[in-house]
Amino acid sequence: MPIDLHGLPIAITGASSGIGAATALACARAGMPVALAARRMDRLEDLVRDITALGGRAVAVACDVTNPEDCAALVDRTVAEFGSIYSVFANAGYGIEGRAHEITDKDWRAIFETNFYGTLWTIRPALKHMLASKRGHVLICTSCVAKSGVPYLAAYTATKAAQDHVGRAMRLELEGTGVHVSTVHPIGTVTEFSQVVREKSGNTRFAETPKGLKQTAEHVASTIVRGLARGGPGEIWPSLAARLVFGAGTTFPGLADFILRRHLAKKRG
């Protein structure tokens, strides 16, 4: 049965750009009050003005997801501003490039702190309210590559796989509580992702998705809002083709290795 999203508050991390910002706008257009969380307050305040101009409601909250106290404060602010919290979108994250055995322990820990633990620290305080009200929807922005390790992106794909596994487990653990859990699996998207990889790793030789295969953040956002309105599904895939390809790769790992080997050869030139 379709869900009327009007008036149902959502908190979004990583909302200053990319998929987070696009989802905030899409949710606001659907009538959802939005709590915008990120470290770049100037961008969040610009987005608040854009949402307000559309007739929506929004609040900007400074939040570093590697700080559990910031994540709890985001949920508290959402409830204080809008009276409740219906959904939370754990979206903050980044990627790094490098051979798995050469990535430093410091960099391995840092990416897990943001992508994985940042997800847990965002979800936990929100779930207290959702379970108490017996209604809610947890969204976790993982990736299509959560289903397959990618050469030179092992640290990033490992965090995405961890998010995917936790999302699936929680989805079943919370059945019957009124709280649904969805993992979101975008393909390469037109965002700042590659720029951040370049800043942290020095290049994007293996992280860059060909332009013809990229989707817009707005397309991903519209898919997410449709998922919210449906109360599911468990996995939200903005690209059906990617879902089929990664599904085949999971069923036939030799096929996945073949595809990845060819991809690696092209990247190496």
Secondary structure, DSSP 4 states (H G I P E B T S, - for coil): -----TT--EEEESTTSHHHHHHHHHHHHTT--EEEEES-HHHHHHHHHHHHHTT--EEEEE--TTSHHHHHHHHHHHHHHHS---EEEE-------S-TTTS-HHHHHHHHIIIIIHHHHHHHHHHHHHHHHT-EEEEEE--GGGGS--TT-HHHHHHHHHHHHHHHHHHHHTTTTTEEEEEE---SEESSHHHHHHHHHS--TTTPPPGGG-EEHHHHHHHHHHHHHHT--SEE-S-HHHHHHHHHHHH-HHHHHHHHHHHHHHHH-
